[in-house]
Amino acid sequence: MAERKPLPASVKKLMQKSLVKYSDMPGERQIEILDCIVGAIDKFSGPEGVNVEVAARNIKDSLDKIYGSQWHCVMGRGFSFDITAQNGTLLHCFYQGDLAILVYKC
């Protein structure tokens, strides 16, 4: 597999907004969950990158506490999915350019 070059810091700074690929959530809930996602990723980012496992666990625990149990969070680069989720609970977004986040409740 070919090595990926890390994104330059100047480009990453421009990509500090989340890009929603698909969502069936109401607008206010979507914004709250995006804030939770961005906060967790920023909190667990370091010079070596994002600690994906800890950030995903933090997002899942936060959503379980706020909206009730059975939330799931998948985070990484280069994955695909085919899931069944409750209506109004699916959100697929990108952050920092190439980090994909999927949250849903089933």
Protein Blocks (a to p, Z undefined) as FASTA:
>chain_A
ZZdddddfklmmmmmpccdfbdcbdfklmmmmmmmmmmmmmmmgcfkbccfklmmmmmmm
mmmmmnoghiacdddehiaddddddehiaccddeehiaccddddZZ
